[in-house]
Amino acid sequence: MKNFRLISLLFLLLLIQSTKRVYSEQLLYTPNLIVDSKATTINDKDLKSVFNPKAGKLSSIIDKKEITQITKLKISGEISSKDIKYIGKMPNITLLDLSETTGDFEEFPLMPNLSELYLPKALLLKSWVEKSIGECTNIEVLSVCINEAKSAGYLRHYTYNYFSSLPKLRKVIVSNVLSAGVREHSGFNKTQEIDTLVFQTSKHDYVGFKPKVVIDENGKSILQKNDANDKNRFNGINILRDLGGSEKRNEHNEKNITLPNVEIVGKDFFRNSSIEKVTFSPYIKEIKTGAFDNCQSLSDIEFQSGTELLHINNCAFRDCNKLKTIRFNNKIDIEQSAFSGCLLDTVVFINDIENLHYQSFHYIKYVEFRNIPQKIDKDFSEFGYNIVAVPKGSRNQFINLGLSSDKIIEMGEKKKLNITVEKPGTILSSLPLKNLSSVESLTITGFLYETDLDIIKKCRALKYLDLSHTYITYSPEFLKKQQADTEALNFLFGLLEKGLDNEYRDKNISTNEYQANKALTYILQSATEFKEPEKNCCIPYNAFEGMPLLETVKLPLRAACIYREAFKNCINLKTVEFPPYLKTIVFSAFEGCTNLKKVILPQSVETIGEMAFGQCISLEQIELPKNLKKLGDKTFKDCIKLQEITFPEGLVEIPYGCISGCFRMNKIVIPKSVTKIGSWNDRQHNTHPVTADFYFKSSTPPTIKEGDFIRYGGKVHIPKGSITAYYNVMGDKVEYIEE
């Protein structure tokens, strides 16, 4: 019996992974897990070590009789808020090691005797958890994961500084650093004095700390601090002839800096300054490590034509996030991470390149080479750019240097095309292969299959796409394959059902287990069932996913459905003209379109799927159609610029996480038809929860699951005479206004 259950479970897990299908509107979401392989070793004879195989079960592992005797505890396995709460009942604990646990918790108990705390290495702390740890004022040793996590297109940093309230803290162990290092905003006060800072990572950036000793991942001291060294930390400019030959750091308050005779800019020289523009000397030879690191106002750098080889060292312009365009007029050698953290639009290389490291740049939309470089790192093709423009006739030479052929365009090629496709599946008869990489504007008239869209997707430089006079459907071959896959799955489901029937007949499983497994089988079979696509034309799944430069698209006038992930991660998409008869937008259709600011949907739309507009971090306005009947979970998750939303009459439910992370949303209109509001709609983002004006049109309040919707309070506008009914649901967290 146990073997059958195990086999069934494995089969169902594999099946779920294989059911990411074209017509399904369901999304299996798995968050990223960050794990550091280096372990913290604690040797102590009084240390009690336990393994917790399942979150929430620690109380069954550690007997209540022991809780007053334990002083030092190490846990591995899984943990949850319930386990942490149980640990809080152990009054004599001085050391708690959770470094080898996984899971999450929502609170941390006050533990007055705790002096050493080793937090999970994959844990991204919430502000209220960090605050409660900060109240354990006897902590002397703290092991913490200092991270930044990408969400909705921006980077999440620890900014709470609650650890700065730990007066006895003398040793900090950094178990994992995926960000630029241990920086000022990492839970610690930037002037906080500690004795020892230990890294269990190869990154040793301790900006903002003032440790006496820094120890690297190999146990080696890498800094002995004294007052003299600290005062002269920014020394290092080698030659500064225009400023009288000074060899010490000068404090520059100017916004625009011109360095007409400078040959070398020293290490960390302008680091963290507020300059906006730098003009370099034609004699510039070297820009040293960290020279302009974290100059977050720097938006313009100008290199004058020169004959000298320019060396740009690692991290020289790191995190200059306003920098968008660079033209290199010198012969250059760029080291690893020189422009790390810079989201660049355009980089132009006018002169020769001696060396270009594959991680020199974090991200570039468009790279232009005026000459053929001597050397490009062999892995450069995997990082740092979307489109590469090269001199006409040099495509093969750049391919030989390791650049991806589908990203290369030759300058001078035709960029605007207007074509007609009379027979679906034959687009290459009208769109020559030589134009695929260079075309920027494409207008198509005629009939297309999903295979034609695969060709359009190879137009990496495409910015404007007009499909308004096309008719798009799935090809017969595609539909035949989908039908065959479904029949194969149905056969497997049939075998599984027979197995369940036999187990139940032989009394190896209970009636409840049998019914539950039968129900699960039915649900999975329904989710993978082959469905005939729209009779009208549609936008197939993944049709234009990830097209890096696409800005404007006009959809077919007769399109009735936009299938899953059709425009997912089109990061430059700004304008979409929707067809007048559109009915369905399937899940993740526009997820991650980070430049999409305004969406006006036609009144014909009835269904918007899960995460359809999730992580559209620039979205400021969306007009929901009057005929809308259903929204999927997390529809507008992390639309951080969306300030108001009006749900239309006829919508019955605001689903789970629909407006989660929309922390600027301050006006929410709920129609009479809405009877249920799902959980995780609290709009919180890091430390920025906002109150809001809620407009409820019904005298009967909807069911609000877990109270997330009004967690941070606000004003509730309700019909006259309904305050008692709403108070019974929402309590006193909000201000009621009867209208």
N, C-alpha and C positions, 0 to 999 in steps of 0.2 A: 504493500500500500504506500509506504513512504517513498519508495523508488518511483512509483507512478506519479505521486504528487510533485516530486522534484522534476521529473521529466516534463510534466505538464507545465510547470512554472517556467522552466527554461524555454520550452516551445513557445509559450505566450510572450515571453520577453523578446525572443528573436522575432516573433511575428509582429510585435509592435514596432520594432525597428524597421521592419520591411514594409510597413504600411504607410509610408510617407508618399501618398498617391495623389494623382492629379486632381481628382474630384473631391477628395476629403477636405473638410474645412477645419480639421483638428490639428493642433500643434503640440508636439511633445517637447516641453521646455526643460532643459537641464542647465543649471547655473554652472559657471566655471568654478573649478576647485583648484586652489593654489596650495601646493604642498612643498615643503622644504625637506630635503632628504637628510640634512645634517641633524644629529640628535644632541640633546643636552643631557649629559651624564651626571647623575647625582648618586654618590655613594654614602650611605648612612645606615647603620644597623637598626635605627629606630624607624626607618622608612617603611611604611606599609604600601605594597604595590598590589593593585587589583586590576583585573580586566573586566570591563563592562561590555558584554556582547551586544547589548541593545539599549538605545537611548531610553531613559526613563526607568531603568531597572536597577539602579545603583542600590536602592534600599533593600533589594533582595540579595545583593552581593555582600554588603556590609551590614551586619546585624546591629540593631538599635543598641544592644548592650555594649558595643564597642565604641560608640560615637564619642563618649567622654574620655576614652583612653587614647585615641589616635592624636598624635602631635604632628606627624609628617606623613603625607599621603601622596602617592603617585597613581594616576589612573590612565589606562590606555583603553582604546575601543571607542565607543560612541557615547556622547553626552547630550543632555538637553537641559532646559530650564528646570525641569523637575529634579534632575540629578544635582544641579548647582544648589537648588534650594535645600536639598537633603544635606549637602556638604555644609551649608550654613548652620546646621544644627550641631556641628562639631565644635565646641567652644574653645578647645585647646590647640587647634591647628596652628602651627607656626610656619609650615612649609606645605605648599600645594602645587603639585606638578601635573599640569594638563597638556603638556607639550605633545604627547603622542595620542591625543584624542581628536576625533572629528565630530562635526555637528555644530550646533549653534545654541545660544541661550540669550534670553531677553532681560536677564537681571543678574546681579551679583550681590550676595549678602554682605552685610557689615560683619567683618571678621577682625575684631580688635587685636588679636594676638598674631595675626599673619605677618610674617617678616619676609618670606620668599614666595614669589608667585611666578610660575612658568605657564604662560597662556598658550592655547593651541596655535600651532604654526600656520594654520590655514584660516584663522579667524579674523574677519574684518569687523572690528568692534563697532557697536552702535553707540551713539553719544551717551545715552542714559546708562549703558553698561560701563562705559569708561568713567563716567561721573561717579558711579557707585564704587568702583575700584579705587578711585581717587580719595574716597572717604575712609579707606583702610590705611590709616595714617602711620602705621608701624612698618609698612613695607620698606625693606632696605634693598632687596634684589628683585628686579622685574625683567622677565623675558617676554618680549612682545614682537608681534609681526607688524612691521611698519610698511604699509602698502599703499598703492593707489590702484583703483579698479575702474575699468572703463564701463560707463553706463550712459546710454542715450547720447553717446558721442563726446562726452566730456570726461575729465579725470576726477575721481573722487579722492580727496586727501583727508587725512586726519587733521582736524582743525580745532578740536575741542579744548585742548590744553589742560584737561582735568588732572593729568599725571603731575602737573607742576605743583599740585597741592600736597604731594607726598614729601613731607619735611625730612624724613630719614633716608630717602632714596640715595644710595651710594653706587649702585652698580646697575647698568642697563645692558641686557643681552638682546641684540637684534637678530632674530631668528630667520628673517627673510626680508629682503628689500627688493621690490620690483619697481619702485619709483626711482627718482634721481638720488636717493640716499636718505639719511636721517636729517631732515630739513627742519626749518624753524617751526612749521606747522605739522607736528607729528605726535601730538598729544603731550608734548613737553614744552615748558617755557624756554624761550630762546636764550635766557640768561641763566638757566638752571645749572648749578654746579653739581657735578657728580665726580666720584673718584675714578671709575673705570667704565669704559664703553667697549663692549665685546661684540665683534661681528662674527656671525656664522654665515657669511655671504661674502662674495668677492667685491662688493661695492662698499667703499669706505668714506662716503661723503658725510661729514659730520657738521655741516653748516648749521649754526643755530645752537649747537651744544658747546659747553665749555668743560670738557673732561680733562682730568689731569693725565690720564693714560688712555690711549686707544690701542686695542689689541685686535689684530686681524684674524681671519678664519683659521690660520695656522698657529695661533697662539703667540705671534710675534708682535712686539710693541711697535707701532708705526708713528707715534707722536709722544714726545715728552714736552709738556707745556710749561713755559715760564713767561713772566710778564714781558720780557724783551721780545721774545719771538712773537707773542700775541700782538704787540703793538706794531710790529713790522711785517705783519702777515701779508700785506698787499705789495710789498716791495718786489721789484723784478723788471721794471722797464729798463731796457738796455740802452737804447738810443732815442732821445727825444730832443732833437736839435732845435725844433721850433719853439720849445719852451725853455731855452737857455741851458740845455744839457743837464737838466735835473735828473737825478737817478732815484728819486723817491716818488711815491705815488702822489699825484695831484688830485685834489677834489674838484671835479668838474660839475658845475651846476648848469652849464649851457645845455640847451636842447640839441643844437647842431654843432658837431665837432668837425673841424678840418685839421688834418695832420699832414701838411704839405711836404715835410722833409723826414717823416718818421720811417725808419727801416724795419724796426722790430717793436711790436706791442707786447709788453711783458705779461707774464702769467697773472691772471685774475685782475688785470689792471683796471678795467672798467666794470668789473663784476657788480651786478645789482644796481647799476646806475640808472638814471631816468632819461638818458639821452635818446633822441628820436632819429637822428641822422648822423652818419659818419662818412666823411670823404677821405679816402686814403691817398697817400703819396704814390707817384709812379715808381718810387724807389722801394716800396714796401717789399720786404723779403720774408717776414715771418709774423704770424699771429699766434701767440703761444696759448697753451692750454688755459681755458676758462677766461680768456681776455675779455669777452663780452657775455659771459655766462649770465643768464637770467636777466638780461636787459629787456624787460617786458614791454617797454615803450618803443624800442628800436624797430622802425618800420622801413628804413631806407639805408642801404649801404652802397657806396659808389667806389668802384675800383677804376682809377685812371689807367690809360694804356701805359704799359711799362715793359721793359725787356727782361726784368729780373724774374727768376723763378719764385713764386709765392708759395710758401709752406703754411697751410692752415692746420694747426694741431687739433688734437681731439678735444671736444667740448668747447671749442673756441666761441661758438655762437649758440650754445645749448639753451633751449627754452626761450629763445627770442620769438615769442609766438605771434607777434604782429608783423614779422618779416614775411613778405609775400613774393617779392621778385628780386632776383640777383643776376647781374651780368658780370661775368668774370672776363676782364680784358687782359689779364696776365696769363702767362704759362703757370699752371698750378699743380700742386701736390696736396690732396685733401685727405686727412687721416680719418680714422674711425670716429663716428659720433660727433664730428665737427659741428653739424647742424641738427643734432638730436633734439626732438621736441618742436622743431619748426615745421609748421604745416604750409609748405611753399606752393604757390600757384605756378611760378615760372622760374626756371634756371637756364641761363644762356651761357655757353662756353664759347667765347670769341676766339681765343688763342689755343695753343696746344695744351694737352693734359699729360703730365708725366705719370701721375698715378691717381686713381680714383677708387677709394675703398668702398666695398659694397654697402657698408653701414655709415657712410659719410653723411647721408641725409635720412631723415626720419620718413618724410613723405613729400613727393612732388607730383603735381598734376601733369606738368608739361616740361620736358627737357629738350633743349635745342643745342646741337653740336654744329659749329661752323667748320670745324676741322676734324680729321680722324685722329682719335687719341692714340698715344703710344701704348698705353696700358689701361685696362679697366679690370678691376677685381673680377675673377671668374664667377663669383656669386652675385654680382651687381644686378643681374637680370631678375633675381628673386626679390629685390628690395628697392624701395625708394622712388619709384616713378610709375606713371601710368602710360604716358605717350612720349616717344622719343622722335624728334624731328632731326633728320640727317641730310647732308648735302645730296643733291640729286645724283643717282648712279652709285651711291656708296652703301646701299642696303646690305649687300652680301658681306662687305667688310665689317660692318657692325655686328652682323650675325656671327661672324667668325670670332669677334671679340666677346661673344657670350650673351648678347642682348636678344630678347625674345622677338622673333620675327613678327608676331601679331601686334606688337606695340610700336613698331617702327613705321614712320611715315617719311617719305622723301619730300623735301621742300620743293615747291614749284608744281606739284601734282594738282589735278583738278579737285576743287574742294566742294563744289555745289552741283548736285545732280537732281534731275527730275525724270523719273523712269516710269514705264508702264509694263506690268506683268500680266499677260493675257491668260496664262495657264498656271495654276498653283504648282509650286514645287520647281519652278524654272527661273528663279530670280537671277541666277548667274548669267543667264542669257541677256539680261538687261543691265546688270551691275557687274562690270568687268572686275576680275580679281585684282588687277593693278590699282584699282581705286578704293579697295576696301579699307586700307589703312589711312587714307588721306581725306576721305570725304567728311565734311563737317556739316553739310546741310543736305538732307535727303527727303524728297517728296515722291511718294509712290501712289500710283493708280492701278487698280486691278485686283487679282485674286491671289491669296497667299495661304500656305500651310505653315505649321510650326517649324518645319525644316527651313523655310525661307527666313524665318526670324532668327534662326541659328546663324545664318549668313550675316544678317544685319548686325547681330551682336558682335561680329568681328570688326565692325567699323569703330575702332577704338577712339577716333578723333571726333565722332559724331556728336554734335551739339543740338541740332534741330532735326526733328523727325515728324513728318506729316503723313499720317496713315488715314486721314479722314475719308478718303475715297477708295479705301480698300475693303475687302471682305475676307476675314481670316477664319479658318476652321482647322480642325485637326485632320491630318491625313488618314486615309483608310488603313495604311500600314500601322500607324500608331494605335488606332482604335482596335484593330485586330489583335495586336500584342497585349493591350490592356484587357481585352476579353479573355485571352488565353491565360494571363496571369491570375485573373479572378477565378477562373474555373479550377486552376491548380490549387489555389488557396481554399476554395470550397471543398475540394476533395480532402485536403488535410483536416479541415474543420469537421468533416464527416467522420474521419477516423477518430478524432479526439472525442466527439460526441459518443461514438460507439464504445470507446474506452471508458468514458464516464458511466454509461449505462451498465456496462459489465461490472464495474467496481461497485456500483450501487446495488445491483442484483445480488452480488456476492457478499453484500453487507460489509464491505471494506471502508465505506465512507457513510457518514450520517446523511439524513434527508436534507438538513440545512446546508451541508457542504456540497451535496449533489445539486441542489437548486441554485446555490451561489455560483458554482462552476458553469452550470448550464446558462445562467444569465450572462456571465462574463463572455462565454463563447458566442452567444447571440449578439452581444454588443460589438465584439471584435469583428464578427462576420458582417454585421451591418456597416461598420466603418470601412471595410475593404470591398464592399459590394460594388460591382461595376455599374456605373450610371451613365446613361446616354447623355452626351454633352448637349449644350444648348443648340437648338435648331438654328438660331440666329448666329451671327459671327461672334467671336470672343477674343480675348487676349490670353493666349495659352500660359501655363505655369512656367515660371522662370524665364519668360520671354525676353526681358531686357535687364535681368538682374545684374547688378554690379557694373553697368556701363558708366565709366568714370567721368565723362565730360558731358553727358546728355543733360541739356538744360530745359528744352521745350519739347513737348510731345502732343500731337493732336491724334486722338484715338478714332478708330473707325466709327462713322456716324451710326452704324447699325449694330454695334457691339452690345451684347446683353450681359456679359459676365467678364470680370477681370479675375483670372485664376491666381492661385497662391504664388507669392513671391515674384509676381510679374515685374515689379520695378524695385524690388528690395535692394537696398544699399546703392541706389543711384544717387550718390552723395551731392551731385550738383544740380539735380532736378529742381527746377523752380516753378515751372508752369505746366499744368496738365489741363487740356480741354476734354472734358468728359462728354460722351455721346448722350443724346436726349432720351434714349430708351434703355439705359443701363439699369439692370435690376440687382445684380449681385457683385460685391467686392469680397473676394475670398481672403483667408487669413494671410497676414504679412505682405499683402500686395504692395504697400508703400513703406514698409518698415525700414527705418534707417535712412530715409531720404532727408538728410540733415539740412538741406537748403530750401525745402518746401515751406513757404510762408503762408500761403492762402489756398484753401480748398473749397470750391463751391460745387456741390454735388447736384445732379439733376433730381427733380422731384420723383422720378420713377424708381429710385433705388429703394429696395425693401430690406436688404440684408448687408451688413458690414461685418466681416469675420474677425477672428481673433488677431490682435496685434496689427490690424490692417494699416494703422497709422502710428504704430508704436515707435518711439525714439525719433520722431520727427522733431528735433529739438529747436527748429526755427519756426515751427508752425504757430502762427499768431491768430488765425481766424479759420473757422470751419463752419459751414452752414449745412446742418443736417436736413435731409429731405422730409417733407410732410408724410410721405408714404412709408417711412422707415418702420419696420416691424421687429427687427432683431439686431442686436449688437453682440459681437463675440467678446470673450474675456480679454482684458488688457487692451482694448481697442485703441486708446490714446495714451498708453503708458509712457511716462517720461516726456510728454510734450511740454517742456518746461517753460515755454513762452506763451502758452495758451492761457488766456485770462478769464474767459467766460465761455459757457456752453449752454445751449438751449435744446433740451431733449424734446422731440416732437410728440404731439398727441397720437396715441395708437401704440406707442412703445410700452410694453408691459414690464420689462425688467431692465435695470441698469446692472450689468453683470460684474462679476469678480474682477477687480483691478482695472475697471474701465478708465478711470482718470488717475490711477496711481502715479505718484511722482509729479503731477501737474501742480507744483507748489506755488505757482503764481496765480492759479485760478481763484478768482474771488467772487464770481457770480455764476450760480448754477440754478437753472430753471427746470423744475420737475413737473410734468403734466399730470392731469387727473388719472390717466391710464396706467401709470407706473404703480405697481403694487409691491415691488420687491427691489431692494438695493443690496447688491452683493458685498462681500467683505473686501478688505484691502483697497478701499477707495479713499484713503486718508490724505492723499495729495502730498504727504511729507517727502522732502528731499534733503538728505543730510540734516542740517540744523535749521531748515527753513520751512517749518509748517506755517500755513497761513489760515487765518480765519476767513470766512466767506459769507456772502449773502445768499441764502437758500430761498428760492421761491417755489413753494409747494402750492399747486392749484387745487388739490383735492382736500375735502374736509376730513377724509379718512387717511391717516398717515400710512405710508408704505412700511413694510417690514424691513428693518435695517439690520443686517447681520453684523453682530459684534460691535456695533456702534462706531465703526471706523469712519463713516461718512462725516460725522459731526464731531470727531474726536477733539479737534482744536477750537471748537466753539464758533461763534459768529452770530449773525442775525437770521432768524427764521421767519420769513414772511408767509403767513397762512391765512386761509379764509376766516372770516368772523365766526366766532362761536366754536372754533375747533381747538382752542389752546389746551384744554384738558386732555383731549385725545393725543395731541402731539407731545405734551409733557410726559404722559405715561410711557411714551416710546423713547424720548430723547433726554428726559430729565432736565436738570438745571445747568447744563453745559452751555446753553445758548440763550440768546435774548429773543423773545417771541414778539412778533409784530402782527397783529390781526388787521387785515385789509378787506 
